[in-house]
Amino acid sequence: MKTKPIDMMEIQKTSINEAVDMAAANFMILNVSVGRWKGFQKLKEASAKVAVDNNANTANLSVPLLGEEHHKKLKAVVSEYSKIYTIFDDLCMQYVKGLPEKLAPVTDVPSVLSALAKQKQIAENSLNEFLPNYEQFIKEALPSHGVWASEVKKHFPTTQELAAKFYVNIHDPKPVPSMDMAKYGCVPTDTMGKIVAFTNQQLAAKFESVKGAAIDKAIKAAELVVTQLSKEKPRMHQSVIEKAQTASKQLRKMSTGYRADMRIDQISDAIDNEVINVENASEWTNSITKKSEALSAATITVNNLKKMKVAAPIPENTPTADDTLVAGGLLADLL
């Protein structure tokens, strides 16, 4: 009996379709928008005077309208609103480069929304404490601007206008747009197949981009560890560890929710157990051994992650070749 030849293109198409269906079921799209007023203003009249005084064609004189003292108080409010984006970046993954939407596993969505809502409340409380004193801050700041006080005064928003400039919108989560067959009911079968294949290819490309962004984030986190530990007397901050932990979690989420990839899982293990071999970053300063081991692990991790960037994606359930580990669990040769 003649055996039908294996259609590798069909296998690849099936693999992509399964990965897309898996990702569409496991992830949701989140989005937030944040408004802030940073309190800086370019003064046209003052800039023109500075240009003349310095024999220049133009000058750009930008000043904190509320003066140095009260600008610090405004900056504290702005910081609380900016933390929304920090939390969003830490807990979610880039979906489409250049767009504000991000991706989060379905199981993480409640905790992400809760964290965002908590920070939104903190930010709004800080603004509510600032607003009642705003007009008094203006009165106290104007004299510090000297001859340019009259120009500065023109640029202050009213209290109501200022309040409107600050906002946090946490948009409703959206499902990943997998192909909806029902709405194309009258399309011929062969045409439908082409539409589904094209749609899934596009969506798969987006998820590969998400995976690439997660790898980039992990590379930066591991490179930061290398940079800091390469110094003779590093002043280590806990944020170095936190960035590496966040990057590792996001790598795992991509492997779990999109395409299972043993290489990514092993790299995440290396980050969690070998790069981060201390609980507190200050321990690296106090232990030459810990510092040396973490530096070596971080260096290998950077190299392995960069190899992942140029490697072709491995289909689900396909074992990798030569998954050899060095002592301690690091990949000796990823590819």
C-alpha positions as CSV (number, residue, x, y, z in Angstrom):
1,M,0.0,0.0,0.0
2,K,1.4,3.4,-1.0
3,T,2.0,5.7,1.9
4,K,0.8,9.3,1.5
5,P,3.8,11.7,1.8
6,I,3.9,13.9,4.9
7,D,2.8,17.4,4.2
8,M,5.1,19.6,6.3
9,M,3.3,22.8,5.4
10,E,0.0,21.3,6.7
11,I,1.7,20.2,9.9
12,Q,3.1,23.8,10.3
13,K,-0.3,25.3,9.6
14,T,-1.9,23.0,12.2
15,S,0.8,23.9,14.7
16,I,0.2,27.6,14.2
17,N,-3.6,27.2,14.5
18,E,-3.3,25.2,17.7
19,A,-0.9,27.8,19.2
20,V,-3.2,30.6,18.2
21,D,-6.3,28.9,19.7
22,M,-4.3,28.2,22.9
23,A,-3.1,31.8,23.2
24,A,-6.6,33.2,22.4
25,A,-8.0,31.0,25.3
26,N,-5.2,31.8,27.7
27,F,-4.6,35.6,27.3
28,M,-6.6,38.8,27.4
29,I,-5.8,42.3,26.1
30,L,-5.7,45.1,28.7
31,N,-5.3,48.8,28.3
32,V,-5.0,51.8,30.6
33,S,-4.7,55.5,29.8
34,V,-3.3,58.0,32.3
35,G,-3.4,61.8,32.2
36,R,-0.9,64.0,34.1
37,W,0.2,67.7,34.3
38,K,3.9,68.0,34.9
39,G,3.9,71.8,35.5
40,F,6.6,72.8,33.1
41,Q,6.1,75.6,30.6
42,K,8.2,77.2,27.9
43,L,8.1,81.0,28.3
44,K,8.2,82.7,24.9
45,E,8.9,86.2,26.1
46,A,11.6,85.1,28.5
47,S,13.1,82.8,25.8
48,A,13.3,85.6,23.3
49,K,15.1,87.8,25.9
50,V,17.6,85.0,26.7
51,A,18.3,84.6,23.0
52,V,19.0,88.3,22.6
53,D,21.2,88.4,25.6
54,N,23.3,85.4,24.4
55,N,23.4,86.5,20.7
56,A,21.5,83.4,19.7
57,N,18.7,82.9,17.2
58,T,16.5,81.0,19.6
59,A,16.4,79.9,23.2
60,N,14.1,77.5,25.0
61,L,13.5,78.6,28.6
62,S,11.2,76.0,30.3
63,V,10.4,76.6,34.0
64,P,8.5,74.8,36.8
65,L,5.5,77.1,37.1
66,L,5.0,76.4,40.8
67,G,8.6,77.2,41.6
68,E,11.1,74.7,43.0
69,E,9.5,74.1,46.4
70,H,5.9,73.5,45.3
71,H,6.9,71.8,42.1
72,K,8.3,68.9,44.3
73,K,4.8,68.5,45.7
74,L,3.3,68.4,42.2
75,K,5.9,65.9,41.1
76,A,4.9,63.6,44.0
77,V,1.4,63.6,42.6
78,V,2.6,63.0,39.1
79,S,4.7,60.1,40.4
80,E,1.7,58.3,41.8
81,Y,-0.1,58.5,38.5
82,S,3.0,57.4,36.6
83,K,3.2,54.3,38.8
84,I,0.1,53.0,36.9
85,Y,2.3,52.5,33.8
86,T,5.0,50.9,35.9
87,I,2.6,48.4,37.3
88,F,1.1,47.8,33.9
89,D,4.5,47.1,32.4
90,D,5.6,44.8,35.2
91,L,2.4,42.7,35.3
92,C,1.6,42.5,31.5
93,M,3.4,41.9,28.3
94,Q,3.7,44.0,25.2
95,Y,1.1,43.0,22.6
96,V,1.6,45.1,19.5
97,K,4.7,47.3,19.5
98,G,3.9,51.0,19.5
99,L,0.4,50.5,20.8
100,P,-0.7,50.9,24.5
101,E,-2.5,47.5,24.7
102,K,-0.8,44.8,26.6
103,L,-1.3,41.1,27.1
104,A,-2.0,39.2,30.4
105,P,-2.9,35.6,31.1
106,V,-6.6,35.1,31.8
107,T,-5.8,33.8,35.3
108,D,-3.8,37.0,36.1
109,V,-6.4,39.5,34.9
110,P,-8.2,39.9,38.3
111,S,-4.9,40.5,40.2
112,V,-3.7,43.0,37.5
113,L,-6.9,44.9,37.5
114,S,-6.9,44.9,41.3
115,A,-3.3,46.3,41.4
116,L,-4.2,49.0,38.9
117,A,-7.3,50.0,40.8
118,K,-5.4,50.2,44.1
119,Q,-2.8,52.5,42.6
120,K,-5.5,54.5,40.9
121,Q,-7.0,55.2,44.3
122,I,-3.6,56.1,45.8
123,A,-3.0,58.5,42.9
124,E,-6.4,60.2,43.2
125,N,-5.9,60.6,47.0
126,S,-2.6,62.3,46.4
127,L,-4.3,64.7,43.9
128,N,-7.2,65.4,46.3
129,E,-4.6,66.4,49.0
130,F,-2.8,68.7,46.5
131,L,-5.8,70.5,45.0
132,P,-7.0,72.5,48.0
133,N,-3.6,74.1,48.3
134,Y,-3.1,74.7,44.6
135,E,-4.1,78.4,44.5
136,Q,-2.0,79.2,47.5
137,F,1.0,77.5,45.9
138,I,0.5,79.8,42.9
139,K,0.5,82.9,45.0
140,E,3.7,81.8,46.8
141,A,5.4,80.7,43.5
142,L,4.8,83.8,41.4
143,P,7.3,86.1,43.2
144,S,10.1,83.6,42.6
145,H,9.8,84.1,38.9
146,G,10.8,87.8,39.2
147,V,10.2,89.9,36.1
148,W,8.6,87.0,34.3
149,A,5.9,86.5,36.9
150,S,3.2,88.1,34.7
151,E,4.0,85.7,31.8
152,V,4.1,82.7,34.1
153,K,0.7,83.6,35.6
154,K,-0.9,83.2,32.2
155,H,-0.1,79.5,32.0
156,F,-1.6,78.2,35.2
157,P,-4.7,76.1,34.7
158,T,-7.6,76.7,37.0
159,T,-8.2,74.2,39.9
160,Q,-11.0,72.6,37.8
161,E,-8.8,72.5,34.7
162,L,-6.0,71.0,36.7
163,A,-8.2,68.3,38.1
164,A,-9.3,67.3,34.6
165,K,-5.7,66.9,33.4
166,F,-5.2,64.0,35.9
167,Y,-7.1,60.8,35.2
168,V,-6.7,57.0,35.1
169,N,-8.9,55.0,32.8
170,I,-8.6,51.2,33.3
171,H,-10.4,49.9,30.2
172,D,-12.4,46.7,30.1
173,P,-10.3,43.6,29.2
174,K,-10.8,42.3,25.7
175,P,-10.4,38.8,24.4
176,V,-7.7,38.0,21.9
177,P,-9.5,38.2,18.5
178,S,-9.4,34.5,17.3
179,M,-11.2,33.7,14.1
180,D,-15.0,33.9,14.3
181,M,-16.3,31.3,11.8
182,A,-20.0,32.0,12.3
183,K,-20.0,35.5,10.8
184,Y,-18.6,34.2,7.5
185,G,-21.4,31.6,7.1
186,C,-22.0,32.2,3.4
187,V,-18.3,32.1,2.4
188,P,-17.2,29.1,0.2
189,T,-15.3,26.5,2.2
190,D,-12.0,26.9,0.3
191,T,-12.1,30.7,0.7
192,M,-12.9,30.3,4.4
193,G,-9.8,28.1,4.8
194,K,-7.7,30.8,3.3
195,I,-9.2,33.5,5.5
196,V,-8.7,31.4,8.7
197,A,-5.1,30.6,7.7
198,F,-4.3,34.2,6.9
199,T,-5.9,35.5,10.1
200,N,-4.1,32.9,12.2
201,Q,-0.8,33.7,10.6
202,Q,-1.2,37.3,11.5
203,L,-2.2,36.6,15.0
204,A,0.7,34.1,15.4
205,A,3.0,36.9,14.2
206,K,1.7,39.1,17.0
207,F,2.3,36.5,19.6
208,E,5.8,35.9,18.3
209,S,6.3,39.6,18.7
210,V,5.0,39.4,22.3
211,K,7.4,36.5,22.9
212,G,10.3,38.6,21.4
213,A,9.5,41.5,23.6
214,A,9.5,39.2,26.7
215,I,12.9,37.9,25.6
216,D,14.2,41.5,25.1
217,K,13.0,42.4,28.6
218,A,14.8,39.4,30.1
219,I,18.0,40.3,28.2
220,K,18.0,43.8,29.6
221,A,17.3,42.5,33.1
222,A,20.1,39.9,32.9
223,E,22.5,42.5,31.3
224,L,21.8,44.8,34.3
225,V,22.9,42.1,36.7
226,V,26.1,41.5,34.6
227,T,26.8,45.2,34.6
228,Q,26.3,45.7,38.3
229,L,28.2,42.5,39.4
230,S,31.1,43.3,37.0
231,K,31.9,46.3,39.2
232,E,34.6,45.9,41.8
233,K,32.4,47.3,44.6
234,P,28.8,47.3,43.3
235,R,26.1,49.2,45.1
236,M,23.3,46.8,44.5
237,H,19.7,47.8,44.6
238,Q,16.8,45.3,45.2
239,S,15.2,46.6,41.9
240,V,17.9,44.6,40.1
241,I,16.5,41.4,41.5
242,E,12.9,42.5,41.0
243,K,13.5,43.3,37.3
244,A,15.0,39.8,36.8
245,Q,12.1,38.1,38.6
246,T,9.5,40.0,36.5
247,A,11.3,39.1,33.3
248,S,11.4,35.4,34.3
249,K,7.7,35.3,35.1
250,Q,6.8,36.8,31.7
251,L,8.9,34.3,29.9
252,R,7.1,31.5,31.7
253,K,3.7,33.0,30.9
254,M,4.6,33.0,27.2
255,S,5.7,29.4,27.3
256,T,2.7,28.3,29.3
257,G,0.0,30.3,27.5
258,Y,1.3,30.3,23.9
259,R,3.9,27.8,22.7
260,A,5.4,25.4,25.1
261,D,9.2,25.8,24.8
262,M,11.6,23.8,27.0
263,R,14.4,26.3,26.3
264,I,12.4,29.2,27.8
265,D,11.5,27.2,30.8
266,Q,15.1,26.2,31.4
267,I,16.3,29.8,31.0
268,S,13.6,31.0,33.5
269,D,14.8,28.3,35.9
270,A,18.4,29.6,35.5
271,I,17.3,33.2,36.2
272,D,15.3,32.2,39.3
273,N,17.7,29.8,40.8
274,E,21.2,30.8,39.6
275,V,21.2,34.4,38.5
276,I,19.1,35.3,41.5
277,N,21.0,33.3,44.1
278,V,20.3,35.7,47.0
279,E,17.2,37.1,48.6
280,N,18.6,40.5,49.1
281,A,20.8,42.3,46.6
282,S,23.2,43.5,49.3
283,E,24.3,39.8,49.8
284,W,26.2,40.0,46.5
285,T,28.3,42.8,48.0
286,N,29.1,40.7,51.1
287,S,29.8,37.4,49.4
288,I,32.4,37.1,46.6
289,T,31.3,33.5,45.9
290,K,27.6,34.4,45.4
291,K,28.6,37.4,43.3
292,S,30.9,35.3,41.1
293,E,28.3,32.6,40.6
294,A,25.5,35.0,39.8
295,L,27.7,36.9,37.4
296,S,28.6,33.7,35.5
297,A,25.0,32.6,35.4
298,A,23.8,36.0,34.2
299,T,26.4,36.1,31.5
300,I,25.4,32.7,30.1
301,T,21.7,33.7,30.4
302,V,22.3,36.8,28.3
303,N,24.0,34.7,25.6
304,N,21.2,32.0,25.7
305,L,18.5,34.7,25.4
306,K,20.2,36.3,22.4
307,K,20.4,32.9,20.7
308,M,16.6,32.5,21.4
309,K,16.1,35.8,19.5
310,V,17.6,34.4,16.3
311,A,16.3,30.9,16.6
312,A,13.3,29.6,14.8
313,P,10.3,28.9,17.0
314,I,9.9,25.3,18.1
315,P,6.4,23.8,17.5
316,E,4.5,22.5,20.5
317,N,5.4,19.0,21.7
318,T,8.5,18.9,19.6
319,P,11.6,18.0,21.7
320,T,14.7,20.1,21.3
321,A,18.0,18.6,20.2
322,D,20.9,18.3,22.7
323,D,19.1,19.7,25.7
324,T,22.4,19.2,27.7
325,L,22.7,21.0,31.0
326,V,25.9,22.1,32.7
327,A,26.4,21.7,36.4
328,G,23.8,23.7,38.3
329,G,21.2,23.6,35.5
330,L,22.3,26.2,33.0
331,L,22.1,25.4,29.3
332,A,25.5,24.5,28.1
333,D,24.6,25.2,24.5
334,L,21.0,26.4,23.9
335,L,20.9,25.7,20.2
